Amino acid sequence: MEEFGTVGAAEVVFERRFEAPRERVWRAITDPQEVAGWLAPAEIDLRVGGAIVLRFDDDNVERGTITELREPELLAYTWNEGKSDSFVRFQLEQDGSGTRLMLRHTFEGEADLPSYGGGWHHHLELLAAQSAGKPIPWDTMRYRELKSEYERRAQQEREAQLAREH
């Protein structure tokens, strides 16, 4: 399994395996106290049509609406409602004693995909640590390293695309 997610034209996609049962990972992505430990302080009305609010800081509050919910395997919601909508989808599958997580964040408008790639990558590292009972804090330097790597990969992909076109 590739450690880095893929950054497409309008989405970032990650696949991760966690050494925790699916119910544990489900709780980590749906319980507001758990979500605060790896993503952001959260308010979650866990039902289709329910609101989700993620407070990264005073200037960065993401609001959305839950669009799909099948406990303990699927959670999807809009992201950044009212600005330029995007959609986040978590799918969980039992994988032996662990869990396979697929995360897809799709954008309707323009987005800084390397930034989202680096951000989700690091947040998923925090989720893995928290699910294993060993939480770690957000590390801005780690995020910046990851964002730079996603920018480098995006540039390589653009250059490869140009080479294919000529």
TORPA-4810 file (N, C-alpha, C, O; in nm, 3 decimals):
<nodes>
NODE_1_0.086_-0.117_0.000_0.000_0.000_0.000_0.090_0.123_0.000_0.180_0.135_0.083_M
NODE_2_0.065_0.214_-0.092_0.143_0.337_-0.105_0.120_0.425_0.018_0.006_0.448_0.059_E
NODE_3_0.229_0.474_0.077_0.217_0.561_0.193_0.152_0.694_0.156_0.072_0.749_0.232_E
NODE_4_0.188_0.745_0.038_0.134_0.874_-0.003_0.000_0.855_-0.071_-0.023_0.758_-0.143_F
NODE_5_-0.089_0.950_-0.047_-0.217_0.950_-0.115_-0.198_0.993_-0.259_-0.090_1.038_-0.298_G
NODE_6_-0.302_0.979_-0.337_-0.295_1.025_-0.475_-0.370_1.157_-0.485_-0.474_1.176_-0.423_T
NODE_7_-0.315_1.247_-0.562_-0.376_1.377_-0.585_-0.414_1.381_-0.731_-0.327_1.382_-0.819_V
NODE_8_-0.544_1.384_-0.758_-0.592_1.388_-0.895_-0.622_1.531_-0.936_-0.578_1.626_-0.872_G
NODE_9_-0.697_1.544_-1.044_-0.731_1.677_-1.095_-0.820_1.753_-0.996_-0.810_1.875_-0.986_A
NODE_10_-0.906_1.682_-0.924_-0.999_1.750_-0.835_-1.025_1.670_-0.707_-1.131_1.683_-0.646_A
NODE_11_-0.928_1.587_-0.666_-0.949_1.509_-0.545_-0.818_1.459_-0.488_-0.716_1.450_-0.557_E
NODE_12_-0.823_1.425_-0.359_-0.714_1.354_-0.295_-0.773_1.224_-0.240_-0.884_1.222_-0.188_V
NODE_13_-0.696_1.116_-0.254_-0.744_0.984_-0.213_-0.637_0.915_-0.131_-0.519_0.915_-0.169_V
NODE_14_-0.678_0.858_-0.020_-0.587_0.785_0.067_-0.644_0.649_0.100_-0.766_0.633_0.114_F
NODE_15_-0.555_0.552_0.112_-0.592_0.420_0.164_-0.493_0.390_0.275_-0.372_0.399_0.256_E
NODE_16_-0.545_0.354_0.391_-0.461_0.323_0.506_-0.512_0.198_0.574_-0.631_0.166_0.570_R
NODE_17_-0.420_0.127_0.637_-0.458_0.014_0.721_-0.421_0.049_0.864_-0.308_0.089_0.892_R
NODE_18_-0.518_0.033_0.954_-0.498_0.063_1.095_-0.499_-0.067_1.175_-0.577_-0.158_1.146_F
NODE_19_-0.412_-0.074_1.274_-0.408_-0.191_1.363_-0.509_-0.173_1.475_-0.474_-0.177_1.592_E
NODE_20_-0.634_-0.153_1.437_-0.743_-0.136_1.534_-0.871_-0.190_1.469_-0.887_-0.180_1.348_A
NODE_21_-0.960_-0.245_1.549_-1.087_-0.294_1.492_-1.168_-0.181_1.429_-1.153_-0.064_1.465_P
NODE_22_-1.252_-0.218_1.334_-1.331_-0.119_1.261_-1.416_-0.033_1.355_-1.428_0.088_1.333_R
NODE_23_-1.474_-0.091_1.458_-1.557_-0.015_1.550_-1.475_0.094_1.621_-1.526_0.202_1.648_E
NODE_24_-1.347_0.064_1.650_-1.260_0.164_1.714_-1.231_0.279_1.618_-1.236_0.396_1.658_R
NODE_25_-1.202_0.248_1.492_-1.174_0.353_1.394_-1.302_0.432_1.367_-1.298_0.555_1.352_V
NODE_26_-1.416_0.363_1.360_-1.544_0.431_1.339_-1.567_0.534_1.450_-1.604_0.648_1.423_W
NODE_27_-1.546_0.493_1.573_-1.564_0.585_1.686_-1.470_0.706_1.671_-1.509_0.819_1.701_R
NODE_28_-1.348_0.681_1.625_-1.250_0.789_1.609_-1.292_0.892_1.504_-1.254_1.009_1.513_A
NODE_29_-1.369_0.850_1.403_-1.409_0.945_1.298_-1.549_1.002_1.319_-1.590_1.090_1.245_I
NODE_30_-1.623_0.952_1.421_-1.761_0.999_1.441_-1.788_1.059_1.578_-1.883_1.136_1.591_T
NODE_31_-1.710_1.028_1.678_-1.731_1.080_1.813_-1.659_1.214_1.825_-1.537_1.219_1.806_D
NODE_32_-1.730_1.323_1.856_-1.665_1.455_1.860_-1.540_1.461_1.947_-1.442_1.526_1.910_P
NODE_33_-1.540_1.396_2.062_-1.421_1.397_2.148_-1.305_1.327_2.081_-1.190_1.371_2.093_Q
NODE_34_-1.332_1.219_2.010_-1.228_1.147_1.938_-1.177_1.229_1.819_-1.056_1.238_1.797_E
NODE_35_-1.269_1.288_1.744_-1.231_1.367_1.626_-1.139_1.482_1.667_-1.047_1.518_1.594_V
NODE_36_-1.164_1.540_1.784_-1.081_1.651_1.833_-0.936_1.606_1.854_-0.845_1.689_1.846_A
NODE_37_-0.914_1.478_1.879_-0.780_1.428_1.904_-0.694_1.410_1.780_-0.572_1.403_1.791_G
NODE_38_-0.755_1.404_1.663_-0.674_1.380_1.541_-0.705_1.476_1.426_-0.625_1.491_1.334_W
NODE_39_-0.821_1.542_1.431_-0.858_1.631_1.320_-0.878_1.774_1.370_-0.799_1.863_1.339_L
NODE_40_-0.985_1.796_1.446_-1.016_1.930_1.497_-1.130_1.918_1.598_-1.208_1.822_1.591_A
NODE_41_-1.143_2.013_1.690_-1.262_2.014_1.775_-1.385_2.012_1.686_-1.393_2.083_1.586_P
NODE_42_-1.483_1.927_1.724_-1.593_1.900_1.632_-1.728_1.901_1.702_-1.740_1.870_1.821_A
NODE_43_-1.828_1.938_1.624_-1.968_1.919_1.661_-2.025_1.831_1.551_-2.014_1.864_1.433_E
NODE_44_-2.086_1.718_1.589_-2.136_1.624_1.489_-2.276_1.578_1.527_-2.296_1.522_1.634_I
NODE_45_-2.371_1.603_1.440_-2.507_1.551_1.454_-2.512_1.428_1.363_-2.541_1.439_1.244_D
NODE_46_-2.483_1.311_1.421_-2.456_1.189_1.344_-2.584_1.127_1.287_-2.638_1.030_1.339_L
NODE_47_-2.630_1.188_1.176_-2.745_1.137_1.101_-2.739_1.200_0.963_-2.681_1.308_0.947_R
NODE_48_-2.797_1.135_0.863_-2.803_1.195_0.730_-2.880_1.325_0.742_-2.990_1.328_0.796_V
NODE_49_-2.822_1.433_0.692_-2.880_1.565_0.704_-2.829_1.640_0.826_-2.854_1.760_0.840_G
NODE_50_-2.757_1.571_0.913_-2.702_1.635_1.033_-2.583_1.723_1.000_-2.514_1.703_0.901_G
NODE_51_-2.561_1.821_1.087_-2.451_1.915_1.066_-2.321_1.860_1.123_-2.320_1.784_1.220_A
NODE_52_-2.211_1.899_1.058_-2.077_1.872_1.110_-2.001_2.004_1.105_-1.999_2.072_1.002_I
NODE_53_-1.938_2.038_1.218_-1.860_2.161_1.228_-1.723_2.123_1.282_-1.712_2.059_1.387_V
NODE_54_-1.618_2.162_1.210_-1.480_2.135_1.250_-1.412_2.270_1.271_-1.406_2.352_1.180_L
NODE_55_-1.360_2.292_1.392_-1.299_2.421_1.427_-1.148_2.405_1.437_-1.094_2.377_1.544_R
NODE_56_-1.080_2.424_1.323_-0.935_2.413_1.321_-0.871_2.527_1.399_-0.775_2.505_1.473_F
NODE_57_-0.924_2.648_1.384_-0.887_2.764_1.465_-0.995_2.869_1.441_-1.090_2.845_1.366_D
NODE_58_-0.980_2.985_1.503_-1.084_3.088_1.492_-1.113_3.129_1.349_-1.226_3.163_1.315_D
NODE_59_-1.010_3.126_1.264_-1.027_3.169_1.126_-1.055_3.054_1.030_-1.078_3.078_0.911_D
NODE_60_-1.054_2.933_1.077_-1.072_2.817_0.989_-1.175_2.723_1.051_-1.141_2.629_1.123_N
NODE_61_-1.302_2.749_1.020_-1.412_2.666_1.067_-1.478_2.606_0.943_-1.530_2.678_0.858_V
NODE_62_-1.476_2.476_0.935_-1.537_2.404_0.822_-1.675_2.356_0.863_-1.692_2.294_0.968_E
NODE_63_-1.773_2.384_0.780_-1.911_2.343_0.808_-1.958_2.251_0.695_-1.925_2.272_0.578_R
NODE_64_-2.035_2.152_0.733_-2.086_2.060_0.633_-2.212_1.992_0.679_-2.261_2.013_0.790_G
NODE_65_-2.263_1.908_0.590_-2.383_1.829_0.617_-2.354_1.684_0.583_-2.298_1.654_0.477_T
NODE_66_-2.393_1.595_0.672_-2.372_1.452_0.648_-2.464_1.408_0.535_-2.586_1.429_0.539_I
NODE_67_-2.404_1.345_0.433_-2.481_1.304_0.314_-2.500_1.153_0.307_-2.596_1.106_0.247_T
NODE_68_-2.410_1.078_0.368_-2.421_0.932_0.371_-2.375_0.882_0.507_-2.280_0.936_0.564_E
NODE_69_-2.443_0.780_0.558_-2.406_0.725_0.689_-2.452_0.579_0.695_-2.572_0.550_0.686_L
NODE_70_-2.356_0.489_0.711_-2.384_0.347_0.734_-2.286_0.299_0.841_-2.171_0.267_0.811_R
NODE_71_-2.333_0.296_0.963_-2.248_0.255_1.075_-2.217_0.106_1.065_-2.309_0.029_1.038_E
NODE_72_-2.095_0.063_1.084_-1.970_0.134_1.109_-1.880_0.137_0.985_-1.759_0.116_0.996_P
NODE_73_-1.938_0.161_0.867_-1.856_0.147_0.747_-1.849_0.269_0.656_-1.757_0.277_0.575_E
NODE_74_-1.940_0.365_0.665_-1.940_0.475_0.570_-1.988_0.604_0.635_-2.094_0.610_0.698_L
NODE_75_-1.907_0.709_0.617_-1.943_0.844_0.660_-1.902_0.938_0.549_-1.786_0.938_0.508_L
NODE_76_-1.996_1.019_0.500_-1.965_1.117_0.397_-2.035_1.247_0.432_-2.147_1.248_0.485_A
NODE_77_-1.967_1.358_0.402_-2.026_1.489_0.430_-1.969_1.595_0.338_-1.861_1.579_0.281_Y
NODE_78_-2.045_1.705_0.325_-1.994_1.819_0.251_-1.892_1.889_0.340_-1.893_1.876_0.462_T
NODE_79_-1.803_1.963_0.276_-1.694_2.031_0.346_-1.690_2.175_0.296_-1.696_2.200_0.176_W
NODE_80_-1.680_2.268_0.390_-1.666_2.409_0.354_-1.793_2.460_0.285_-1.786_2.535_0.187_N
NODE_81_-1.906_2.419_0.338_-2.035_2.456_0.280_-2.050_2.606_0.265_-2.015_2.682_0.355_E
NODE_82_-2.100_2.648_0.153_-2.127_2.789_0.130_-2.012_2.864_0.067_-2.031_2.976_0.020_G
NODE_83_-1.894_2.807_0.065_-1.780_2.873_0.001_-1.758_2.802_-0.131_-1.822_2.836_-0.230_K
NODE_84_-1.668_2.704_-0.134_-1.657_2.620_-0.253_-1.670_2.477_-0.203_-1.577_2.421_-0.145_S
NODE_85_-1.787_2.420_-0.226_-1.815_2.289_-0.170_-1.717_2.183_-0.215_-1.669_2.183_-0.328_D
NODE_86_-1.691_2.093_-0.125_-1.618_1.972_-0.156_-1.683_1.863_-0.072_-1.769_1.890_0.011_S
NODE_87_-1.641_1.740_-0.095_-1.706_1.626_-0.032_-1.600_1.533_0.025_-1.504_1.497_-0.042_F
NODE_88_-1.621_1.494_0.151_-1.530_1.402_0.219_-1.604_1.271_0.240_-1.720_1.270_0.281_V
NODE_89_-1.535_1.160_0.210_-1.598_1.028_0.224_-1.499_0.932_0.288_-1.390_0.910_0.236_R
NODE_90_-1.538_0.876_0.403_-1.461_0.774_0.472_-1.531_0.641_0.454_-1.651_0.630_0.480_F
NODE_91_-1.458_0.540_0.410_-1.514_0.406_0.400_-1.423_0.313_0.479_-1.301_0.314_0.459_Q
NODE_92_-1.480_0.232_0.568_-1.404_0.143_0.654_-1.440_-0.002_0.623_-1.557_-0.037_0.610_L
NODE_93_-1.337_-0.086_0.612_-1.357_-0.230_0.592_-1.276_-0.304_0.696_-1.160_-0.269_0.722_E
NODE_94_-1.337_-0.407_0.755_-1.262_-0.493_0.846_-1.154_-0.563_0.764_-1.182_-0.610_0.654_Q
NODE_95_-1.033_-0.569_0.816_-0.920_-0.630_0.746_-0.844_-0.715_0.849_-0.749_-0.667_0.912_D
NODE_96_-0.886_-0.840_0.864_-0.828_-0.924_0.969_-0.861_-0.862_1.104_-0.977_-0.835_1.135_G
NODE_97_-0.757_-0.840_1.185_-0.780_-0.778_1.315_-0.775_-0.626_1.306_-0.797_-0.557_1.406_S
NODE_98_-0.748_-0.574_1.187_-0.738_-0.429_1.169_-0.849_-0.375_1.081_-0.951_-0.440_1.060_G
NODE_99_-0.826_-0.255_1.031_-0.925_-0.184_0.950_-0.857_-0.119_0.831_-0.750_-0.059_0.845_T
NODE_100_-0.919_-0.131_0.716_-0.873_-0.060_0.596_-0.964_0.062_0.580_-1.087_0.049_0.575_R
NODE_101_-0.902_0.178_0.571_-0.975_0.303_0.556_-0.946_0.360_0.418_-0.830_0.368_0.376_L
NODE_102_-1.051_0.400_0.349_-1.038_0.473_0.223_-1.095_0.612_0.249_-1.209_0.627_0.294_M
NODE_103_-1.016_0.713_0.220_-1.059_0.852_0.234_-1.051_0.917_0.097_-0.949_0.910_0.029_L
NODE_104_-1.160_0.980_0.057_-1.166_1.050_-0.071_-1.221_1.190_-0.042_-1.331_1.204_0.012_R
NODE_105_-1.145_1.293_-0.079_-1.191_1.432_-0.065_-1.195_1.489_-0.207_-1.092_1.508_-0.271_H
NODE_106_-1.317_1.516_-0.254_-1.341_1.560_-0.392_-1.385_1.707_-0.392_-1.464_1.749_-0.307_T
NODE_107_-1.333_1.782_-0.486_-1.356_1.926_-0.492_-1.434_1.964_-0.617_-1.409_1.911_-0.725_F
NODE_108_-1.529_2.056_-0.601_-1.604_2.107_-0.716_-1.532_2.224_-0.781_-1.534_2.239_-0.903_E
NODE_109_-1.468_2.307_-0.700_-1.397_2.423_-0.752_-1.248_2.403_-0.740_-1.201_2.292_-0.716_G
NODE_110_-1.174_2.512_-0.755_-1.029_2.503_-0.742_-0.992_2.486_-0.596_-1.058_2.538_-0.506_E
NODE_111_-0.885_2.411_-0.573_-0.837_2.387_-0.436_-0.687_2.367_-0.441_-0.632_2.326_-0.543_A
NODE_112_-0.621_2.397_-0.332_-0.478_2.374_-0.318_-0.460_2.226_-0.280_-0.445_2.192_-0.163_D
NODE_113_-0.462_2.141_-0.382_-0.460_1.996_-0.357_-0.335_1.950_-0.283_-0.349_1.864_-0.195_L
NODE_114_-0.215_2.000_-0.311_-0.100_1.958_-0.231_-0.116_1.992_-0.082_-0.071_1.917_0.004_P
NODE_115_-0.181_2.103_-0.053_-0.206_2.139_0.086_-0.302_2.039_0.150_-0.280_1.994_0.263_S
NODE_116_-0.410_2.005_0.078_-0.503_1.905_0.131_-0.435_1.768_0.141_-0.459_1.695_0.237_Y
NODE_117_-0.352_1.735_0.043_-0.279_1.608_0.049_-0.192_1.600_0.173_-0.196_1.501_0.246_G
NODE_118_-0.113_1.704_0.196_-0.027_1.706_0.314_-0.106_1.707_0.443_-0.070_1.641_0.540_G
NODE_119_-0.215_1.783_0.444_-0.299_1.791_0.564_-0.364_1.658_0.598_-0.353_1.611_0.711_G
NODE_120_-0.431_1.597_0.501_-0.496_1.469_0.527_-0.392_1.362_0.562_-0.415_1.280_0.650_W
NODE_121_-0.278_1.364_0.493_-0.173_1.266_0.521_-0.135_1.273_0.668_-0.131_1.170_0.737_H
NODE_122_-0.107_1.394_0.717_-0.066_1.408_0.857_-0.182_1.379_0.952_-0.161_1.314_1.055_H
NODE_123_-0.302_1.423_0.920_-0.417_1.391_1.006_-0.438_1.240_1.015_-0.473_1.189_1.122_H
NODE_124_-0.416_1.168_0.906_-0.430_1.022_0.911_-0.320_0.958_0.995_-0.343_0.855_1.058_L
NODE_125_-0.201_1.018_0.998_-0.098_0.971_1.091_-0.144_0.987_1.235_-0.124_0.898_1.318_E
NODE_126_-0.207_1.100_1.265_-0.260_1.124_1.399_-0.372_1.026_1.430_-0.381_0.976_1.542_L
NODE_127_-0.458_0.999_1.332_-0.568_0.903_1.351_-0.513_0.763_1.381_-0.564_0.694_1.469_L
NODE_128_-0.409_0.722_1.309_-0.350_0.590_1.333_-0.295_0.582_1.475_-0.317_0.483_1.544_A
NODE_129_-0.224_0.686_1.517_-0.167_0.686_1.652_-0.278_0.684_1.757_-0.270_0.610_1.855_A
NODE_130_-0.380_0.765_1.737_-0.490_0.770_1.833_-0.564_0.637_1.839_-0.597_0.589_1.947_Q
NODE_131_-0.590_0.576_1.723_-0.660_0.447_1.719_-0.581_0.338_1.789_-0.639_0.243_1.842_S
NODE_132_-0.448_0.353_1.790_-0.362_0.255_1.858_-0.345_0.288_2.006_-0.273_0.218_2.078_A
NODE_133_-0.412_0.394_2.053_-0.402_0.431_2.193_-0.278_0.510_2.229_-0.243_0.523_2.346_G
NODE_134_-0.210_0.565_2.127_-0.088_0.642_2.149_-0.096_0.775_2.075_-0.021_0.798_1.981_K
NODE_135_-0.189_0.863_2.117_-0.210_0.987_2.042_-0.085_1.074_2.035_-0.004_1.079_2.128_P
NODE_136_-0.073_1.143_1.922_0.037_1.238_1.901_-0.025_1.371_1.859_-0.134_1.373_1.802_I
NODE_137_0.044_1.483_1.886_-0.011_1.613_1.849_0.020_1.650_1.704_0.110_1.593_1.642_P
NODE_138_-0.056_1.745_1.653_-0.032_1.802_1.520_0.108_1.863_1.519_0.147_1.931_1.614_W
NODE_139_0.182_1.839_1.412_0.318_1.890_1.398_0.323_1.974_1.269_0.325_1.919_1.159_D
NODE_140_0.327_2.105_1.284_0.324_2.194_1.168_0.443_2.169_1.075_0.428_2.177_0.953_T
NODE_141_0.560_2.140_1.131_0.676_2.112_1.046_0.653_1.987_0.964_0.688_1.984_0.846_M
NODE_142_0.596_1.884_1.022_0.565_1.760_0.949_0.468_1.791_0.835_0.486_1.744_0.723_R
NODE_143_0.364_1.870_0.865_0.268_1.907_0.762_0.338_1.980_0.646_0.312_1.949_0.530_Y
NODE_144_0.425_2.074_0.678_0.495_2.150_0.573_0.582_2.059_0.487_0.589_2.076_0.365_R
NODE_145_0.649_1.962_0.551_0.730_1.864_0.475_0.641_1.785_0.379_0.674_1.766_0.262_E
NODE_146_0.527_1.739_0.430_0.436_1.660_0.348_0.378_1.745_0.234_0.370_1.698_0.120_L
NODE_147_0.338_1.867_0.264_0.284_1.955_0.160_0.389_1.974_0.050_0.356_1.969_-0.069_K
NODE_148_0.513_1.997_0.089_0.621_2.013_-0.011_0.636_1.888_-0.097_0.656_1.898_-0.218_S
NODE_149_0.625_1.772_-0.034_0.637_1.648_-0.112_0.520_1.633_-0.208_0.540_1.590_-0.322_E
NODE_150_0.400_1.668_-0.165_0.284_1.662_-0.256_0.299_1.764_-0.369_0.259_1.737_-0.482_Y
NODE_151_0.355_1.882_-0.339_0.380_1.980_-0.445_0.481_1.926_-0.545_0.464_1.943_-0.666_E
NODE_152_0.586_1.861_-0.495_0.688_1.804_-0.584_0.626_1.697_-0.673_0.652_1.694_-0.793_R
NODE_153_0.545_1.610_-0.615_0.481_1.504_-0.692_0.384_1.562_-0.796_0.374_1.511_-0.908_R
NODE_154_0.312_1.667_-0.759_0.219_1.730_-0.853_0.296_1.790_-0.971_0.253_1.780_-1.085_A
NODE_155_0.411_1.852_-0.943_0.494_1.910_-1.049_0.546_1.799_-1.141_0.546_1.815_-1.263_Q
NODE_156_0.590_1.689_-1.083_0.636_1.576_-1.165_0.525_1.525_-1.255_0.548_1.493_-1.372_Q
NODE_157_0.404_1.518_-1.201_0.291_1.470_-1.280_0.259_1.567_-1.393_0.231_1.525_-1.505_E
NODE_158_0.264_1.697_-1.365_0.240_1.797_-1.471_0.344_1.785_-1.582_0.311_1.790_-1.700_R
NODE_159_0.470_1.768_-1.542_0.578_1.754_-1.642_0.560_1.627_-1.723_0.580_1.628_-1.845_E
NODE_160_0.522_1.518_-1.658_0.499_1.392_-1.731_0.381_1.406_-1.828_0.384_1.354_-1.939_A
NODE_161_0.277_1.478_-1.785_0.161_1.500_-1.871_0.201_1.581_-1.995_0.161_1.549_-2.107_Q
NODE_162_0.280_1.686_-1.973_0.329_1.767_-2.086_0.412_1.683_-2.181_0.398_1.696_-2.303_L
NODE_163_0.497_1.598_-2.129_0.583_1.512_-2.213_0.496_1.417_-2.296_0.527_1.391_-2.412_A
NODE_164_0.388_1.364_-2.236_0.299_1.273_-2.309_0.226_1.346_-2.421_0.196_1.287_-2.524_R
NODE_165_0.197_1.475_-2.400_0.123_1.551_-2.499_0.209_1.593_-2.618_0.157_1.629_-2.723_E
NODE_166_0.341_1.589_-2.602_0.431_1.633_-2.710_0.503_1.519_-2.775_0.581_1.540_-2.868_H
</nodes>
